[in-house]
Amino acid sequence: MMAAISAASSASRQVVILERLPRPGAKLLASGGGRANITNTLSRADFIKRLGRQGRFALPALEAFGSTELREMLAELGVPTSCPDGLAVYPASQRAGDVLNALVRHCHKLGVELRTGVRAARLRLVHERVEGVELTSGTSLSASAVILACGGQGYPSLGGSPDGCELARQAGHEIITPTPALVSLDTAETWGRSCAGLAVSDAVVCIDLPRHRRSENGDIIFTHRGLSGPAVLDLSGDIAELLTKHPTVPLVIQWQKGMEAGDWRHRLDAAQRTAGRKLVSNVLGQWLPHRLAETLCIQVGCEQTKVAELQARHRDALTAMLGAARMMVNGTGGFDRAMVTRGGVSLKGVNPRTMASRIVSGLFLAGELLDLDGPCGGFNLQWAFSSGRLAGLCAAADGQ
Ligand SMILES: Cc1cc2nc3c(=O)[nH]c(=O)nc-3n(C[C@H](O)[C@H](O)[C@H](O)COP(=O)(O)OP(=O)(O)OC[C@H]3O[C@@H](n4cnc5c(N)ncnc54)[C@H](O)[C@@H]3O)c2cc1C
């Protein structure tokens, strides 16, 4: 939609959006739990750093249309934005639907034709130039430029599919194997299941493989199958990739940032002097959600123990779990539950200054379809908007 709006507003071109679902923008509507964390207030340099090793590719698109420009445009379209925690930006109404409706309205105003329930099947290619699109219905459309913005493969119910990669492959683009990212993790350990639904704030989770150590700080949420929450989701893309080479990936979790086993031991020693008659789980409940404190005590076998009676072996096992709990990840929620796809169309085949294909002329690519993804926090929508904007402007200018 952003690409279509940009193309239609910069040149008098006839612009058509082909959308396979009955309505456009299903993912935008579901994003941020229905609130749409559309961008964030990080500086451009920090934003790019968080996009990882491919981040520099996004620079021209972000320079041309970054978070300030996005917020200005939405305000002009009647959707003011706000930033409740100083970092994550949402529509002020906290309704993703307001962003979607504004974009759809603007498409109509600019004369963009929105065809829903139609699926692009193939590109019409003649002498390394794109001349249109064939639909699964058997009909086809002629076009002087085509922008592929088919998104990733996550959440098929919201439009996720491998179609974009197939269309790009047909044009000769290399595809970096797609894997799920921003996805919940399955763990071999089952003890966390009794905490399902529980959130632990300000924890640290670390991938503990000799050649791949990476940690994230933030909230962790227990699920019926393992772990989720922002800190886990931000590592999940790396973990999904590692799971293609390793049967399991070890995680080490510090349940309270900066609190190692020795620090917990000091806390328990102090409690032995001052609160010896209290249950260990109640003492730990001062600093951790009570259900987690209780579950850890059950794991160690000291759930009914008073602090004064805590044996050294129980104390050592407990403090080890508090400061560095080890959990083995043996799977992910897969594409069904992946908010983002890692991999996709290789960036080598795309010009970052125009989003044009380097292989087929008249073809442009944008958004999550490309081999570029970000963590939680508005990075992926901003990338979709910025790259869509650049692709739309350059596609409209192409061949003029
Ligand atoms: C549950 C959930 C929550 C999220 N929350 C956030 C968030 O808060 N902040 C954030 O930054 N990101 C979030 N994301 C990620 C973000 O929504 C995506 O990265 C973003 O929507 C990608 O935009 P896109 O335009 O590239 O692709 P999409 O938004 O996926 O749009 C692609 C469209 O192409 C259509 N399509 C695919 N193939 C064809 C075909 N062959 N023919 C016709 N149409 C086709 C699809 O139906 C789809 O509507 C979330 C994702 C999910 C699933």
The ligand as an SDF file (V2000), in Angstrom:
LIG
                    3D

 53 58  0  0  0  0  0  0  0  0999 V2000
    1.0340  -11.1810   14.7400 C   0  0  0  0  0  0  0  0  0  0  0  0
    2.0420  -10.1990   14.1820 C   0  0  0  0  0  0  0  0  0  0  0  0
    2.3660   -9.0650   14.9020 C   0  0  0  0  0  0  0  0  0  0  0  0
    3.3170   -8.1510   14.3970 C   0  0  0  0  0  0  0  0  0  0  0  0
    3.5790   -7.0150   15.0960 N   0  0  0  0  0  0  0  0  0  0  0  0
    4.4650   -6.1100   14.5910 C   0  0  0  0  0  0  0  0  0  0  0  0
    4.6800   -4.8590   15.2340 C   0  0  0  0  0  0  0  0  0  0  0  0
    4.0140   -4.5110   16.2310 O   0  0  0  0  0  0  0  0  0  0  0  0
    5.6240   -4.0220   14.7150 N   0  0  0  0  0  0  0  0  0  0  0  0
    6.3300   -4.3330   13.5820 C   0  0  0  0  0  0  0  0  0  0  0  0
    7.1720   -3.5250   13.1580 O   0  0  0  0  0  0  0  0  0  0  0  0
    6.1030   -5.4890   12.9150 N   0  0  0  0  0  0  0  0  0  0  0  0
    5.1860   -6.3670   13.3820 C   0  0  0  0  0  0  0  0  0  0  0  0
    4.9330   -7.5280   12.6860 N   0  0  0  0  0  0  0  0  0  0  0  0
    5.6420   -7.7450   11.4040 C   0  0  0  0  0  0  0  0  0  0  0  0
    5.0170   -6.8860   10.3000 C   0  0  0  0  0  0  0  0  0  0  0  0
    3.5990   -6.9920   10.3520 O   0  0  0  0  0  0  0  0  0  0  0  0
    5.5250   -7.3230    8.9210 C   0  0  0  0  0  0  0  0  0  0  0  0
    6.9290   -7.3420    8.9160 O   0  0  0  0  0  0  0  0  0  0  0  0
    5.0010   -6.3720    7.8450 C   0  0  0  0  0  0  0  0  0  0  0  0
    3.5910   -6.4360    7.7690 O   0  0  0  0  0  0  0  0  0  0  0  0
    5.6080   -6.7090    6.4920 C   0  0  0  0  0  0  0  0  0  0  0  0
    5.0190   -5.8860    5.5350 O   0  0  0  0  0  0  0  0  0  0  0  0
    5.0060   -6.3400    3.9960 P   0  0  0  0  0  0  0  0  0  0  0  0
    4.2050   -5.3060    3.2970 O   0  0  0  0  0  0  0  0  0  0  0  0
    6.3720   -6.6280    3.5380 O   0  0  0  0  0  0  0  0  0  0  0  0
    4.2040   -7.7340    3.9990 O   0  0  0  0  0  0  0  0  0  0  0  0
    2.7220   -8.0600    4.4660 P   0  0  0  0  0  0  0  0  0  0  0  0
    2.2390   -7.0980    5.4540 O   0  0  0  0  0  0  0  0  0  0  0  0
    2.7520   -9.5100    4.8450 O   0  0  0  0  0  0  0  0  0  0  0  0
    1.8610   -7.8720    3.1480 O   0  0  0  0  0  0  0  0  0  0  0  0
    2.0480   -8.7150    2.0330 C   0  0  0  0  0  0  0  0  0  0  0  0
    0.7100   -8.9410    1.3570 C   0  0  0  0  0  0  0  0  0  0  0  0
    0.9150   -9.6360    0.1370 O   0  0  0  0  0  0  0  0  0  0  0  0
   -0.1450  -10.5430   -0.0500 C   0  0  0  0  0  0  0  0  0  0  0  0
    0.3060  -11.5830   -0.9920 N   0  0  0  0  0  0  0  0  0  0  0  0
    1.2420  -12.5390   -0.7660 C   0  0  0  0  0  0  0  0  0  0  0  0
    1.3900  -13.2810   -1.8780 N   0  0  0  0  0  0  0  0  0  0  0  0
    0.5450  -12.7920   -2.8130 C   0  0  0  0  0  0  0  0  0  0  0  0
    0.2360  -13.1510   -4.1450 C   0  0  0  0  0  0  0  0  0  0  0  0
    0.8390  -14.1650   -4.7550 N   0  0  0  0  0  0  0  0  0  0  0  0
   -0.6960  -12.4220   -4.8090 N   0  0  0  0  0  0  0  0  0  0  0  0
   -1.3370  -11.3810   -4.2220 C   0  0  0  0  0  0  0  0  0  0  0  0
   -1.0830  -11.0030   -2.9400 N   0  0  0  0  0  0  0  0  0  0  0  0
   -0.1580  -11.6950   -2.2490 C   0  0  0  0  0  0  0  0  0  0  0  0
   -0.4330  -11.0570    1.3560 C   0  0  0  0  0  0  0  0  0  0  0  0
   -1.7450  -11.5840    1.4330 O   0  0  0  0  0  0  0  0  0  0  0  0
   -0.2310   -9.8180    2.1990 C   0  0  0  0  0  0  0  0  0  0  0  0
   -1.4230   -9.1290    2.4520 O   0  0  0  0  0  0  0  0  0  0  0  0
    3.9720   -8.4320   13.1590 C   0  0  0  0  0  0  0  0  0  0  0  0
    3.6380   -9.5840   12.4350 C   0  0  0  0  0  0  0  0  0  0  0  0
    2.6670  -10.4510   12.9280 C   0  0  0  0  0  0  0  0  0  0  0  0
    2.3190  -11.6740   12.1210 C   0  0  0  0  0  0  0  0  0  0  0  0
  1  2  1  0
  2  3  1  0
  2 52  2  0
  3  4  2  0
  4  5  1  0
  4 50  1  0
  5  6  2  0
  6  7  1  0
  6 13  1  0
  7  8  2  0
  7  9  1  0
  9 10  1  0
 10 11  2  0
 10 12  1  0
 12 13  2  0
 13 14  1  0
 14 15  1  0
 14 50  1  0
 15 16  1  0
 16 17  1  0
 16 18  1  0
 18 19  1  0
 18 20  1  0
 20 21  1  0
 20 22  1  0
 22 23  1  0
 23 24  1  0
 24 25  2  0
 24 26  1  0
 24 27  1  0
 27 28  1  0
 28 29  2  0
 28 30  1  0
 28 31  1  0
 31 32  1  0
 32 33  1  0
 33 34  1  0
 33 48  1  0
 34 35  1  0
 35 36  1  0
 35 46  1  0
 36 37  1  0
 36 45  1  0
 37 38  2  0
 38 39  1  0
 39 40  1  0
 39 45  2  0
 40 41  1  0
 40 42  2  0
 42 43  1  0
 43 44  2  0
 44 45  1  0
 46 47  1  0
 46 48  1  0
 48 49  1  0
 50 51  2  0
 51 52  1  0
 52 53  1  0
M  END
$$$$
